[in-house]
Amino acid sequence: MELAHALMDAKQWLASCSPADIDRLRSICLDIHEAEKRLMHASESYLKRCIQRCEGLCCRNVFLGEVMGFEDFCFILVLRPECFEPLFSKASRLKTMFTADCPFLMNGVGPCSLPEAVRPEVCITSFCMQTPDADAAIRAVQARFRNLSRIIRWMRFTRLFRRRIASFSA
């Protein structure tokens, strides 16, 4: 249920953003998207091994709230707003407060049903093996997600601050 709530919050928050804010977010999200594509290319052999050997093992029995959240869903919805319904449908089926299998695995084993190169940070940067060929690309994706997180937090803070100031002057 936590994932569904974060997804709904992201949708509502994005709906309340100004067009200028959405353009700024889209620019950052497109930068992350490009970094994810470079990472997927650099880690192609690792991802193949993940799918063939592990069959999504690292996506099972996880604390989903620690793997993906509000900022990840903002990223996905800015680039692919049409994904809201299928994501919400899968996320709202979760009835656990602790660990669970990722609801976005196809057939419960993978691969991931999220759009390629539009995936949450932890999902795309975590591997169960050493990844020397992809380390630079992983760091690039992580840095871009940190930037997105800072921008979103700043936007939320300034919006709250403006509301507070307006309430005092009213």
N, C-alpha and C positions, 0 to 999 in steps of 0.2 A: 504494500500500500504506500510505502514511503516513496517509491519510484513514481507512482501515479501522481502523488501529490507534488513532487518536484517538477514533473512534466507539466502539470496543470499550472503551477506557479510560473513556470517559464513562459508558457503560452500567454497567460494573462499579463505578465510583465512586458513582454514584447508588444502586445496589443496596445499597451499604454505608452509606449515609447514614441517620440516624435519621429517624423521621417528622417530628419538629420541624424538622430541617434541610431536609427535602423541602418542608414547608409554607413555610418561609422562602424557599427557592429558587423555589417556585411563585409566591409573591407578587411577587417581583422579575421573574420571567419573564412573568407576566401584565401587569405594568407595561410591559415591553418590547413585548409583543404589542400592547397598546393604542397605544403610540407608533409601532409599525410600521404599524398601520392608519391612523393620522393621516398618517404619511409617504406611504403609498400613495395616500391621497386627495389630498394636496397635490401629489404628483408624477405624478398620473394622465396628464397630457399628455406628460410626459417618458418615462414607461414605455411609452406607446403608440408614441412615436417609436422607442424602443429596439427594440421587438418588430418594428415595421413596416420600419424602415430598416436597422437593424444586424443583426437576427436573432441576437442573442446574441453578437455579435462580441467584446464585452468579457469574455465568459465562455469564450473559446477561447484556447488557448495561454497559460495562466496558471500561476503557481506556486501550486498548490492549497493547499499547506501554509501559505501566507501569507494566503490568502483565508478559510479556515475551519479551525477546530481544536477542541480539547477543550472550551473554554467554549461555543462555538457549538453543539456537539453536545449539551452538557448542557442548553442552552436548548431545543433542539428536542425532546429526549427527556423533559424535565420536562413540557412541554406536550402532546407527541404521542408517547408511548412506542410506539404501534403503528407508528411510522415506522421503527423500528430495522431490521427485516428488509429492506424495500426499499432503504433507504439503504445498509445493509451490503452488499447484493448489488451495487449499483452501484459503491460505493467499492472493493470488493475486486477488481473487474475491472480497475482501473487497474494498469498494469505499468510505470510510468515513475517515474523519480526526479527529473525536471526539470519541464518544462512539459507541460501536457496540457489538453485541453478538459474543461470541467466535466462530470462524469458525470451531473449532475442536470438537464441540459437535455433537454427532450422532443425526441425525434427529432434530437438533436445540434445544434439551432438555437434552441430555446426555444419557448415560455416555460419558466420554471423549474418543475421538477416538485415542488419542496418546497412544503409547505402555505403558502397565502397568509398573510402577516403572521407567519410563523414561519420566518424566514430568517436566515442568518448575517449578522453586522453588515456586513462589507465588501460582501457581495452587495447588500444593500438600501440602502446609503448611498453607493454609487459610481455616478456617472453620467459619461458621456462628453461632457457639455455643461454649460454654466452652468445652475444651477437656483435662481434667486433666489426663486421662489415656494415652494420646499421647503427652503431652507437652515435655517430654525429647526427644522423637523421632523427634518431630518438630524441636527442637533446634539443634539436631544432623544433620539433613538435611540442615538447614540454615547455620550452621558452615561449612559444606563441600562445599556448593555453594559459600560461601564467599572465601574459599580457591581457588576454581576453578576460580573465578573472579580475584583474586589477581594474580594467575599464568598466566592467559590469558593476563591481562594488562601488566605484567612484560615481557612476551614474545613479545607482540606488541611493547612495549617501546624499548627493546633491539634490535629488528629487525630494527626499525626506527633509533636508535642510530648508529647501524652498517652501515646503508645506508648513514647516514650523514657523518660519519667518512670516508667512502669510497669515497664519493663525494669530500671531501676536499683533499684527497690524490691523486685523479686522475688528 
